[in-house]
Amino acid sequence: MTETPAFEIRITTSETGSILRAPTEREVATKAETLIRRVHARGELVGFSILGPSAAGIGRLKAYLEDMLIEVAQLSI
């Protein structure tokens, strides 16, 4: 039996680390956004790394999460 390729986002802060996995970009992006917004609301800095079955998908996720981090930073000003 083979595993379905999945996207993985590792989110790290000064306090914790989380690994989020999902079979699609949309699902993993939704999970990551929820977690990043919650962590950012606590005032923690957020870092992330992305793994996945396609370079294009990784690039889209990276761009999305970078834009979302800018948005949450601007909302807290």
N, C-alpha and C positions, 0 to 999 in steps of 0.2 A: 504494500500500500504506500503510495507517495503522498506527501503533504502538498497542499495547495500553496503556491508561493504567496507570501504575505508581505505587506509593508510593515516596517517597524520604526517607531520613533522613540528615542531615548531622551527623556527630559530630566535635566539635572538642575538642582538649586543648591544653595549653601547648606540646606537642611536635609535634602532627600534626593532620591533618584527614582524614576519610574520608567518602565518599559511598556509601551502600548503597541499592540499588534492588531491588524485587521487585514482581510483579504483585498480590500479596495482602498484607493486613495481617499475617497470621500469618507469612509468609515473611520480610518485612522486619523484623518484631519479633524473630524468632529470630536473624537476622543481627546486629541491633543489640544484643540482650542479650549475645550471645557476645562481641562487640567491647567493649562497655562493661565487662563483668566482667573481661576481660583487661586493659584499660587501668586500671581501678580497682585491680586487684591490683598494678600497678606504682606506685601511689600518686599517679596523675595526677588532676586535677580534670576533669570531663567536662561538656560542654555539647552540646545537640542542637537541631536544628530539623527540622520535618517538612513535606513537601509531598505532596499526593496528590489523587486524583480526587474525594474526598468529604470534606466537613467532618466528618461523623460518624466516619469512619474515622480522620481525623487526630486528633480528640478522643480516641478510644479508644487510639490509639497513644501519645499524649501522657500520658494517665493511667497507662497500663501502664509506660512508661519512667520516669515520675516515681516510681511505687511501687517499681520495681526499683532505682532509684538510692538510695532510702531504705533498702531492704533491704541492699544491699551496703555502705552507709555504717555501718549498725548492726552488721553482721557484722565490720567491721574495728575496732570499739571494744574 
